[in-house]
Amino acid sequence: MAFEPKEPQKELKYNELRIYSDEELNNYTEEELKNFKIKHDIPMLEDLEKGPWPSFVADAKREALRRRKLPDDRMMIHREVVEDMLGQLELSFEHGETHWKHGGIVGVFGYGGGVIGRYSDLPEKFPSIAHFHTMRVNQPASKFYHTDYLRTLCDLWEFRGSGMMNFHGSTGDIIFLGTFTEQLEPIFFELGHVLQQDLGGSGSNLRSPSCCLGKARCEWACIDTQDMCYELTHHYQDELHRPQFPYKFKFKFDGCPNGCVASIARADMSFIGTWRDEIRIDQEAVQAYIGGEITPNGGAHRGRDWGKFDI
């Protein structure tokens, strides 16, 4: 039986909801990026750009350059938010301690969770991140997204936040990194009333349940993880949004013992699908794999240079 949401789903069209034009989203050249310097000296952070692996510092510089070239009326918080974030992080590396302080509780009306308050303890030096609140956006089951939805989210956060995001946090949510208190309610309104999107859990509450691909794309799924995740997310809305526990609590759903969500390691209550029959093993295929007739991972990792192994 196919999974069907219990509520009608709104189809989002990016071209109807977008905030930025293609020109604004691609407003710099690679040559400009190569010559771009942020307003702070960050030698230790720039060291993280070296080597063959992707660097969050390089990504942040791209965002900083884009914001520097956008007009003032195209952003609702300071354009230098990314540059100040990098500057403060460099200082934290130098001092060996964080410069984020816990500034008490901040949130949206009616919810106790979903927003993590964060303030700089050096607001005079880094005014663009005097407030740097994080918002958690509840992910759909198995993290299936339409690109129109993702682009609309990115535009919203570019406009009202720092433009920096995590896909996804360890709980599972999309993480909006860094905005000012005044922007929390407008963002919450846009998410709920325009995008039909809820905030995730934070604090001492039920965190956003998450699951593996399940029956949608995996031949090993023994249970319908998406249906269970969807059902419990709706059933426990009050526990998810209004902290009432002494500590956080997590559900995670693995469709089989392979455990792609790592529910045992990452959840307080793990749901794991199991095979209810005799174990069946194709011994001929096992021998073919051992003998090299069946290529590991379908040859996906064969003949590729993964760079020097260096921990």
C-alpha positions as CSV (number, residue, x, y, z in Angstrom):
1,M,0.0,0.0,0.0
2,A,1.5,3.4,-1.0
3,F,2.1,6.0,1.6
4,E,-0.2,9.0,1.4
5,P,0.0,12.1,3.6
6,K,-3.1,12.7,5.7
7,E,-3.3,16.4,4.8
8,P,-3.5,18.0,1.3
9,Q,-0.1,19.0,0.1
10,K,0.6,22.4,-1.4
11,E,2.6,22.5,-4.7
12,L,5.3,25.1,-4.5
13,K,6.5,26.9,-7.6
14,Y,9.8,28.6,-7.2
15,N,9.2,31.1,-10.0
16,E,6.2,32.3,-8.1
17,L,7.9,32.5,-4.7
18,R,11.5,33.4,-5.5
19,I,13.0,36.5,-4.0
20,Y,16.2,36.8,-6.0
21,S,16.9,36.8,-9.7
22,D,19.4,34.6,-11.4
23,E,21.7,37.6,-11.8
24,E,21.6,38.3,-8.1
25,L,22.3,34.6,-7.2
26,N,25.2,34.5,-9.6
27,N,26.6,38.0,-9.0
28,Y,30.3,37.3,-8.9
29,T,33.0,35.7,-11.1
30,E,35.5,33.0,-10.2
31,E,38.2,35.6,-10.8
32,E,36.5,38.0,-8.3
33,L,36.3,35.1,-5.8
34,K,40.0,34.3,-6.3
35,N,40.9,37.9,-5.4
36,F,38.3,38.4,-2.6
37,K,39.5,39.1,0.9
38,I,37.1,39.3,3.8
39,K,37.4,42.2,6.3
40,H,39.2,40.1,8.9
41,D,42.6,38.3,8.8
42,I,41.9,34.6,9.1
43,P,45.2,32.7,8.5
44,M,44.2,29.6,10.6
45,L,40.8,29.3,8.9
46,E,42.4,29.7,5.5
47,D,44.7,26.8,6.3
48,L,41.5,24.7,6.2
49,E,41.1,25.5,2.5
50,K,44.2,23.6,1.6
51,G,44.2,19.9,0.5
52,P,41.8,17.9,-1.7
53,W,38.7,18.0,0.5
54,P,35.8,20.5,0.4
55,S,36.1,23.4,2.9
56,F,33.4,25.2,4.8
57,V,35.7,28.2,4.8
58,A,35.7,28.3,1.0
59,D,31.9,28.0,0.9
60,A,31.5,30.8,3.5
61,K,33.7,33.1,1.4
62,R,31.5,32.6,-1.6
63,E,28.5,33.6,0.5
64,A,30.4,36.6,1.9
65,L,31.2,37.8,-1.6
66,R,27.7,37.4,-2.8
67,R,26.3,39.4,0.1
68,R,28.9,42.1,-0.3
69,K,27.6,42.6,-3.9
70,L,23.9,42.6,-3.1
71,P,22.1,45.9,-2.6
72,D,21.2,46.8,1.0
73,D,17.5,46.4,0.4
74,R,18.0,42.8,-0.6
75,M,19.0,41.7,2.9
76,M,17.2,42.1,6.2
77,I,20.2,41.6,8.4
78,H,23.8,42.9,8.1
79,R,25.6,42.1,4.9
80,E,28.8,41.3,6.8
81,V,27.3,38.5,8.9
82,V,29.4,35.8,7.2
83,E,32.6,37.8,7.4
84,D,32.1,38.5,11.1
85,M,31.3,34.9,11.8
86,L,34.6,33.9,10.2
87,G,36.5,36.6,12.1
88,Q,35.1,35.5,15.4
89,L,35.8,31.8,14.6
90,E,39.5,32.7,13.9
91,L,39.6,34.5,17.3
92,S,38.2,31.4,18.9
93,F,41.0,29.3,17.3
94,E,43.5,31.8,18.6
95,H,42.1,31.9,22.2
96,G,41.2,28.3,22.4
97,E,37.7,29.0,23.6
98,T,34.3,29.8,22.1
99,H,33.1,33.4,21.8
100,W,29.4,32.4,21.6
101,K,27.6,33.1,24.9
102,H,24.3,31.6,26.1
103,G,22.0,34.6,26.1
104,G,18.9,33.0,27.6
105,I,15.8,31.8,25.8
106,V,14.6,33.1,22.4
107,G,11.9,31.7,20.2
108,V,8.7,32.2,18.3
109,F,5.2,32.7,19.7
110,G,3.5,29.5,20.9
111,Y,6.6,27.3,20.6
112,G,9.3,26.5,23.1
113,G,11.5,24.7,20.7
114,G,12.8,25.1,17.2
115,V,15.0,28.2,17.8
116,I,18.5,28.0,19.5
117,G,19.4,31.4,20.9
118,R,23.0,32.4,20.2
119,Y,24.8,35.7,20.9
120,S,28.4,36.9,20.4
121,D,30.3,37.9,23.5
122,L,32.2,40.4,21.4
123,P,29.3,42.4,19.8
124,E,31.4,45.6,19.5
125,K,34.1,43.8,17.5
126,F,31.6,41.7,15.5
127,P,28.4,43.7,15.3
128,S,26.9,41.7,12.4
129,I,26.7,38.6,14.6
130,A,25.7,40.2,17.9
131,H,22.7,37.9,17.4
132,F,23.3,34.7,15.6
133,H,20.2,32.5,16.3
134,T,19.8,29.1,14.8
135,M,16.5,27.8,13.5
136,R,15.7,24.1,12.9
137,V,13.4,23.2,10.0
138,N,11.7,19.9,10.3
139,Q,12.8,17.6,7.5
140,P,10.3,15.4,5.5
141,A,10.5,11.6,6.0
142,S,13.7,10.2,4.3
143,K,14.7,13.8,3.3
144,F,13.0,13.8,-0.1
145,Y,12.9,17.3,-1.5
146,H,11.7,19.1,-4.6
147,T,14.2,21.6,-5.9
148,D,11.5,24.3,-6.0
149,Y,11.1,23.9,-2.3
150,L,14.8,24.0,-1.6
151,R,15.4,27.1,-3.7
152,T,12.5,28.8,-2.0
153,L,14.0,28.0,1.4
154,C,17.5,29.2,0.3
155,D,16.0,32.5,-0.9
156,L,14.1,33.0,2.4
157,W,17.2,32.5,4.4
158,E,19.4,34.6,2.2
159,F,16.9,37.4,2.6
160,R,16.2,37.2,6.4
161,G,19.2,35.3,7.7
162,S,22.9,34.7,7.0
163,G,22.4,32.5,4.0
164,M,24.4,29.8,5.7
165,M,22.7,26.4,6.2
166,N,23.4,22.8,7.2
167,F,21.9,19.8,5.4
168,H,21.3,18.3,7.9
169,G,22.0,18.6,11.6
170,S,22.7,15.5,13.6
171,T,19.0,15.4,14.7
172,G,18.0,15.5,11.1
173,D,16.6,19.0,10.6
174,I,17.7,21.6,8.1
175,I,19.7,24.1,10.1
176,F,19.4,27.8,9.4
177,L,22.6,29.3,10.8
178,G,22.5,32.9,12.1
179,T,19.8,35.6,12.2
180,F,18.7,38.4,14.4
181,T,15.8,38.2,16.9
182,E,13.6,40.6,14.9
183,Q,13.6,38.1,11.9
184,L,12.4,35.0,13.8
185,E,8.7,35.7,13.6
186,P,8.7,36.7,9.9
187,I,10.6,33.6,9.0
188,F,8.3,31.4,11.1
189,F,5.3,33.0,9.4
190,E,6.7,32.4,5.9
191,L,7.6,28.8,6.7
192,G,4.2,28.0,8.2
193,H,1.8,30.0,6.0
194,V,3.5,30.0,2.7
195,L,5.7,26.8,2.6
196,Q,3.5,24.6,4.9
197,Q,6.7,23.9,6.8
198,D,7.2,23.4,10.5
199,L,10.1,24.0,12.8
200,G,11.9,21.1,14.3
201,G,12.6,20.3,17.9
202,S,15.3,21.8,20.2
203,G,15.9,21.9,23.9
204,S,14.5,19.4,26.4
205,N,11.7,18.1,24.1
206,L,11.1,15.4,21.5
207,R,13.5,16.0,18.7
208,S,12.4,15.7,15.1
209,P,11.9,12.0,14.3
210,S,14.0,10.9,11.3
211,C,14.1,7.7,9.2
212,C,16.0,6.0,6.4
213,L,14.8,5.8,2.7
214,G,12.7,2.8,3.7
215,K,10.4,1.2,1.2
216,A,10.7,4.3,-1.1
217,R,14.0,3.2,-2.6
218,C,15.6,0.4,-0.6
219,E,15.1,-3.3,-1.3
220,W,16.1,-4.2,2.3
221,A,13.4,-2.3,4.1
222,C,11.4,-4.6,6.4
223,I,9.1,-1.9,7.7
224,D,7.6,1.3,6.3
225,T,9.9,3.8,8.1
226,Q,8.4,6.8,6.4
227,D,4.9,6.0,7.5
228,M,6.0,5.5,11.1
229,C,8.1,8.7,11.1
230,Y,5.3,10.7,9.6
231,E,2.7,9.3,12.1
232,L,4.7,9.8,15.2
233,T,5.8,13.3,14.1
234,H,2.1,14.3,13.9
235,H,1.1,12.5,17.0
236,Y,3.7,14.1,19.2
237,Q,3.4,17.7,18.0
238,D,3.0,19.1,21.5
239,E,6.0,17.2,22.9
240,L,8.0,18.3,19.8
241,H,7.3,22.0,20.1
242,R,6.9,22.6,23.8
243,P,9.8,21.3,25.9
244,Q,8.6,19.4,29.0
245,F,11.2,16.8,29.5
246,P,14.3,16.9,31.8
247,Y,16.4,16.2,28.7
248,K,16.0,15.8,24.9
249,F,14.4,12.5,23.5
250,K,14.9,11.1,20.0
251,F,13.0,8.5,17.8
252,K,14.8,7.2,14.8
253,F,13.6,4.6,12.3
254,D,15.9,2.0,10.6
255,G,14.2,-0.1,8.0
256,C,16.5,-3.0,8.5
257,P,19.5,-4.1,10.7
258,N,21.9,-2.4,8.3
259,G,21.0,0.7,10.3
260,C,21.6,3.5,7.8
261,V,20.1,6.1,10.3
262,A,22.3,4.6,13.1
263,S,19.3,4.6,15.3
264,I,21.0,2.7,18.1
265,A,23.8,5.2,18.4
266,R,21.8,8.3,17.7
267,A,18.4,7.8,19.4
268,D,16.8,7.1,22.8
269,M,14.2,4.8,21.2
270,S,15.3,2.9,18.1
271,F,12.9,1.3,15.7
272,I,14.6,-1.4,13.5
273,G,12.9,-3.5,10.9
274,T,13.7,-7.3,11.1
275,W,13.2,-10.2,8.7
276,R,10.4,-12.5,9.8
277,D,11.3,-15.7,8.0
278,E,14.2,-18.1,7.5
279,I,17.4,-16.3,6.6
280,R,18.0,-16.8,2.9
281,I,21.6,-16.6,1.5
282,D,22.5,-17.1,-2.1
283,Q,25.7,-19.1,-1.5
284,E,26.6,-19.1,-5.2
285,A,26.5,-15.3,-5.3
286,V,28.6,-15.2,-2.1
287,Q,31.3,-17.4,-3.7
288,A,31.2,-15.2,-6.9
289,Y,31.8,-12.1,-4.8
290,I,34.7,-13.7,-2.9
291,G,36.1,-14.9,-6.3
292,G,35.9,-11.4,-7.8
293,E,33.2,-12.2,-10.3
294,I,30.8,-9.8,-8.6
295,T,32.5,-6.4,-8.2
296,P,32.1,-4.7,-4.8
297,N,29.7,-1.7,-4.9
298,G,29.0,-2.4,-8.6
299,G,32.5,-1.0,-9.4
300,A,31.5,2.5,-8.1
301,H,34.8,2.9,-6.2
302,R,37.1,1.3,-8.9
303,G,39.8,3.2,-10.7
304,R,39.3,6.5,-8.8
305,D,42.0,8.6,-7.1
306,W,40.6,9.4,-3.6
307,G,43.8,11.3,-2.7
308,K,46.4,10.4,-0.1
309,F,45.0,8.9,3.1
310,D,46.0,11.3,5.9
311,I,44.4,11.5,9.3
